[in-house]
Amino acid sequence: MSTIPLLASQLVVTTIFNSIESLGFSNIAGKVFSGEQAEARQEANLKVNTKKFYARGLKSLEQQDLYGAIKNFTATINLNPQFAPAYNDRGLARYKLGYKQSAIEDLTTAIELNPYRAKYYSNRGFMLTRLKDYTAAIADYNSALLLKPNLAQAYFNRGSIRLQMENSLAALADFEAAIRLDRDLAKAYFNRGVTRYKLREVQGAFEDFQKAAGLFKQQGRMDYYQDALAKLRQLCY
């Protein structure tokens, strides 16, 4: 039987492969694979621990254990500095404790890590409103609504800022958008009533205060219900 001659290039490759085996490198592929497996296990453990601390933080936040929430969200961030939700929720906990500047910094980081989550902009907009940085707050609500146009609360909040800034027509448009999206948003009717009164639409204002009063009573929010009744009495005299 005739033999097939090896080409020079084939001889070189064969020689190299055999030499490696003779030097004891035959298990090199297995060692690399084992390293990849270890890395995969480490990454899996990191994900598990990240979720564990984040879940603890959410539970603490729900139970109003704000310091515990911050501790767990910080642990989450230490494990995975790219985990945007932990910054958002730590920011909420910090804000509730009065650490407003650090709360805004957390929300800013969350936005930098994931600029496509509407709630991050909405949350920062809320905080900026409380700091009376109305221009920046409106910009955040604009971003939130571009990403998610069906956020009734974002329209309401932006409208409330515009009402504060005496931009009544823009405020009216926002409150109407909020009501279209959520027919039970009592505060939107109340604020639209205030806006209509400013625009001398007295009948419309009266109807809005009536609607707001009914919804507040139905929802058990008696302090707001009394405010709506007070507005109605003012319009009657």
Salt bridges, closest charged atoms under 4 A:
GLU43 OE2 - LYS47 NZ 3.94
ASP106 OD1 - ARG90 NH2 2.82
ASP106 OD2 - ARG94 NH1 2.94
ASP140 OD2 - ARG124 NE 2.73
GLU166 OE1 - LYS198 NZ 3.76
ASP174 OD1 - ARG158 NH2 2.78
ASP174 OD2 - ARG162 NH1 2.91
GLU201 OE1 - ARG196 NE 3.63
ASP208 OD1 - ARG192 NH2 2.78
ASP208 OD2 - ARG196 NH1 3.19
